[in-house]
């Protein structure tokens, strides 16, 4: 069983999309046909849903290039106050993201996905982790009628960046970014395969794609309070979770391959979305994808010309 796991990371999803686009181009095989399950968090969730809806990786990469700047644009006077605004309200309006996703997803339902999907979110009302799932198990019937747009907005509602997203398909519910507990969803995918798809862990092969990483330590924050931590607290939460999931999944799965790029601290950010930065992310993603140590693995184990079995949803 082959699983594709796509990390969260805001606009840095341009890197992930570029990796996928380069792999599809180089190997001349569509990503969605070759994985039994796709899981993605936040920006990775948007990509997972896009792949499930039949978009090519190149189309999704171009979505980041064309719409990234407006999604993370400053939309109010408070927005220009940076951290001061984030003390009282989300940094960005979610309206530009919603408008951009409406343009590509329209009124399509989550259950229309061509692939099994597992999309991490966090239930803001009930206070619990939550996974949006396609009907790849007889129990999973409650999310398929939701708009794909609403699922994408739910998983991408990063705390302090975007407001929690109301979810009409689940009366009274609202959700925030799945990155608060599964920014790297590799372990989510492995658990889903073993617990609900009947796979043995040693027969699961995972392709995990990051959104770039930087050297990270908290030595200077050991005696800091909340104000001094600032956004470093969120970065710590994301970095620690990614490291944990990556290590555990690589130990438990039969196969695990990670594509990511280590960059200088501060080079990229979740909402640093100017045209030059997005272009650099795209270039970096393609460069990582075509490295021999990555391309050879993907060619032999993942996009190898043997499609996954067709997804036949229960509903």
TORZA-760966 format. One record per residue (C-alpha): x, y negated, z; residue number from 1; chain. Coordinates in steps of 0.05 Angstrom, whole numbers, plus 5000, padded with zeros to 4 digits. Layout:
<sites>
   c1   c2   c3 pos unit
    X    Y    Z NUM    A
...
</sites>
This chain:
<sites>
   c1   c2   c3 pos unit
 5000 5000 5000   1    A
 5028 4933 4979   2    A
 5013 4870 5019   3    A
 5027 4797 5000   4    A
 5034 4751 5060   5    A
 5038 4676 5050   6    A
 5060 4629 5105   7    A
 5029 4563 5126   8    A
 5066 4497 5117   9    A
 5024 4441 5088  10    A
 5052 4411 5024  11    A
 5110 4460 5029  12    A
 5062 4509 4998  13    A
 5088 4480 4933  14    A
 5151 4522 4946  15    A
 5109 4585 4956  16    A
 5067 4572 4894  17    A
 5130 4560 4853  18    A
 5160 4626 4877  19    A
 5097 4663 4855  20    A
 5093 4627 4789  21    A
 5166 4643 4772  22    A
 5155 4716 4790  23    A
 5094 4721 4745  24    A
 5131 4687 4688  25    A
 5195 4727 4694  26    A
 5161 4794 4701  27    A
 5101 4778 4657  28    A
 5053 4810 4708  29    A
 4997 4777 4747  30    A
 5007 4776 4822  31    A
 4935 4791 4840  32    A
 4935 4858 4802  33    A
 4993 4887 4842  34    A
 4973 4879 4915  35    A
 4923 4919 4955  36    A
 4914 4862 5005  37    A
 4932 4788 5005  38    A
 4936 4748 5069  39    A
 4953 4675 5076  40    A
 4950 4622 5130  41    A
 4934 4548 5120  42    A
 4968 4527 5054  43    A
 4982 4601 5044  44    A
 4908 4615 5054  45    A
 4891 4566 4999  46    A
 4940 4603 4954  47    A
 4913 4671 4974  48    A
 4841 4649 4959  49    A
 4864 4618 4893  50    A
 4897 4683 4872  51    A
 4835 4721 4893  52    A
 4791 4676 4850  53    A
 4833 4693 4789  54    A
 4878 4632 4783  55    A
 4948 4644 4758  56    A
 5005 4626 4803  57    A
 5025 4572 4752  58    A
 4957 4540 4758  59    A
 4963 4539 4833  60    A
 5033 4510 4830  61    A
 5007 4454 4784  62    A
 4951 4441 4835  63    A
 5004 4422 4886  64    A
 5042 4380 4836  65    A
 4980 4343 4812  66    A
 4940 4335 4876  67    A
 4990 4341 4934  68    A
 5003 4266 4938  69    A
 4930 4247 4945  70    A
 4915 4303 4995  71    A
 4965 4276 5044  72    A
 4958 4202 5026  73    A
 4946 4150 5080  74    A
 4871 4135 5081  75    A
 4862 4085 5136  76    A
 4895 4028 5175  77    A
 4906 4076 5232  78    A
 4941 4124 5185  79    A
 4997 4075 5176  80    A
 5010 4075 5251  81    A
 5037 4145 5249  82    A
 5044 4177 5318  83    A
 5001 4123 5351  84    A
 4941 4145 5308  85    A
 4954 4218 5323  86    A
 4944 4203 5397  87    A
 4871 4190 5383  88    A
 4851 4221 5316  89    A
 4877 4267 5260  90    A
 4931 4235 5218  91    A
 4896 4248 5151  92    A
 4826 4248 5126  93    A
 4804 4317 5102  94    A
 4763 4285 5045  95    A
 4818 4285 4992  96    A
 4835 4358 5007  97    A
 4761 4378 5002  98    A
 4752 4339 4937  99    A
 4813 4372 4906 100    A
 4790 4441 4926 101    A
 4719 4428 4901 102    A
 4750 4413 4833 103    A
 4781 4482 4828 104    A
 4735 4526 4871 105    A
 4668 4493 4859 106    A
 4611 4534 4888 107    A
 4645 4601 4883 108    A
 4635 4649 4941 109    A
 4691 4679 4982 110    A
 4663 4748 4966 111    A
 4678 4738 4892 112    A
 4751 4751 4905 113    A
 4785 4801 4859 114    A
 4830 4824 4916 115    A
 4821 4842 4989 116    A
 4834 4779 5030 117    A
 4847 4767 5104 118    A
 4851 4693 5121 119    A
 4871 4673 5193 120    A
 4834 4615 5228 121    A
 4819 4597 5300 122    A
 4748 4590 5324 123    A
 4746 4521 5357 124    A
 4678 4533 5390 125    A
 4687 4603 5418 126    A
 4761 4593 5432 127    A
 4787 4656 5398 128    A
 4827 4679 5339 129    A
 4786 4693 5277 130    A
 4798 4725 5209 131    A
 4757 4711 5147 132    A
 4753 4776 5108 133    A
 4727 4802 5043 134    A
 4682 4863 5045 135    A
 4738 4914 5045 136    A
 4706 4951 5104 137    A
 4632 4965 5116 138    A
 4634 4921 5178 139    A
 4659 4859 5140 140    A
 4595 4829 5113 141    A
 4590 4762 5148 142    A
 4641 4720 5109 143    A
 4629 4741 5037 144    A
 4572 4693 5026 145    A
 4612 4632 5050 146    A
 4639 4583 5000 147    A
 4711 4597 4983 148    A
 4720 4522 4993 149    A
 4697 4527 5065 150    A
 4744 4584 5081 151    A
 4802 4546 5051 152    A
 4785 4483 5091 153    A
 4778 4524 5155 154    A
 4847 4557 5151 155    A
 4880 4491 5131 156    A
 4852 4446 5187 157    A
 4919 4436 5221 158    A
 4911 4405 5291 159    A
 4931 4330 5291 160    A
 4934 4330 5215 161    A
 4862 4347 5195 162    A
 4797 4352 5235 163    A
 4766 4419 5252 164    A
 4722 4443 5196 165    A
 4648 4459 5206 166    A
 4629 4524 5173 167    A
 4557 4527 5148 168    A
 4557 4602 5136 169    A
 4568 4613 5211 170    A
 4516 4571 5246 171    A
 4547 4522 5295 172    A
 4618 4545 5284 173    A
 4679 4504 5266 174    A
 4750 4527 5255 175    A
 4822 4502 5257 176    A
 4886 4523 5222 177    A
 4904 4596 5230 178    A
 4976 4573 5239 179    A
 4962 4563 5313 180    A
 4969 4639 5320 181    A
 4990 4669 5252 182    A
 5031 4619 5212 183    A
 5067 4679 5183 184    A
 5011 4729 5170 185    A
 5054 4789 5154 186    A
 5034 4824 5218 187    A
 4961 4806 5205 188    A
 4966 4842 5138 189    A
 5000 4903 5168 190    A
 4948 4908 5223 191    A
 4891 4901 5173 192    A
 4920 4956 5129 193    A
 4929 5005 5186 194    A
 4867 4991 5227 195    A
 4816 4981 5171 196    A
 4843 5007 5106 197    A
 4869 5074 5130 198    A
 4942 5062 5114 199    A
 5001 5090 5152 200    A
 5049 5036 5173 201    A
 5108 5072 5142 202    A
 5072 5072 5075 203    A
 5061 4997 5075 204    A
 5107 4950 5036 205    A
 5102 4876 5051 206    A
 5125 4817 5008 207    A
 5128 4757 5055 208    A
 5139 4687 5025 209    A
 5155 4627 5069 210    A
 5151 4552 5059 211    A
 5225 4538 5073 212    A
 5257 4537 5142 213    A
 5307 4494 5178 214    A
 5355 4504 5236 215    A
 5313 4492 5298 216    A
 5329 4486 5372 217    A
 5296 4452 5432 218    A
 5358 4437 5474 219    A
 5342 4363 5475 220    A
 5270 4374 5496 221    A
 5281 4417 5559 222    A
 5260 4361 5606 223    A
 5213 4325 5559 224    A
 5141 4307 5572 225    A
 5083 4309 5522 226    A
 5099 4242 5490 227    A
 5173 4258 5481 228    A
 5157 4325 5451 229    A
 5113 4290 5399 230    A
 5104 4336 5338 231    A
 5162 4379 5361 232    A
 5114 4419 5402 233    A
 5074 4439 5340 234    A
 5138 4455 5303 235    A
 5161 4499 5360 236    A
 5095 4537 5360 237    A
 5099 4549 5285 238    A
 5173 4568 5284 239    A
 5169 4616 5342 240    A
 5107 4651 5314 241    A
 5139 4659 5245 242    A
 5202 4689 5275 243    A
 5161 4738 5318 244    A
 5115 4761 5262 245    A
 5172 4769 5213 246    A
 5213 4811 5262 247    A
 5156 4855 5284 248    A
 5129 4868 5214 249    A
 5198 4886 5188 250    A
 5206 4936 5244 251    A
 5138 4969 5237 252    A
 5125 4970 5162 253    A
 5156 5020 5115 254    A
 5183 4963 5073 255    A
 5190 4889 5083 256    A
 5220 4836 5038 257    A
 5222 4761 5054 258    A
 5232 4705 5004 259    A
 5247 4638 5036 260    A
 5299 4582 5033 261    A
 5338 4551 5090 262    A
 5344 4476 5082 263    A
 5372 4418 5122 264    A
 5331 4396 5182 265    A
 5282 4341 5163 266    A
 5289 4351 5088 267    A
 5216 4373 5081 268    A
 5154 4363 5124 269    A
 5083 4388 5127 270    A
 5056 4323 5098 271    A
 5117 4293 5063 272    A
 5083 4294 4995 273    A
 5116 4243 4950 274    A
 5127 4264 4878 275    A
 5202 4274 4886 276    A
 5195 4318 4947 277    A
 5142 4362 4913 278    A
 5187 4368 4852 279    A
 5245 4390 4896 280    A
 5201 4443 4930 281    A
 5180 4470 4862 282    A
 5251 4472 4837 283    A
 5275 4506 4901 284    A
 5219 4558 4897 285    A
 5236 4577 4826 286    A
 5309 4583 4844 287    A
 5295 4630 4901 288    A
 5248 4673 4860 289    A
 5298 4687 4805 290    A
 5356 4704 4851 291    A
 5378 4775 4835 292    A
 5367 4800 4906 293    A
 5294 4776 4903 294    A
 5276 4788 4831 295    A
 5303 4860 4831 296    A
 5263 4878 4893 297    A
 5199 4848 4867 298    A
 5208 4881 4799 299    A
 5218 4950 4829 300    A
 5171 4950 4889 301    A
 5116 4899 4878 302    A
 5104 4872 4807 303    A
 5128 4938 4779 304    A
 5074 4950 4726 305    A
 5034 4997 4770 306    A
 4971 4958 4789 307    A
 4938 4965 4856 308    A
 4874 5006 4858 309    A
 4814 4963 4838 310    A
 4780 4927 4895 311    A
 4708 4952 4902 312    A
 4676 4911 4958 313    A
 4623 4943 5002 314    A
 4579 4882 4992 315    A
</sites>
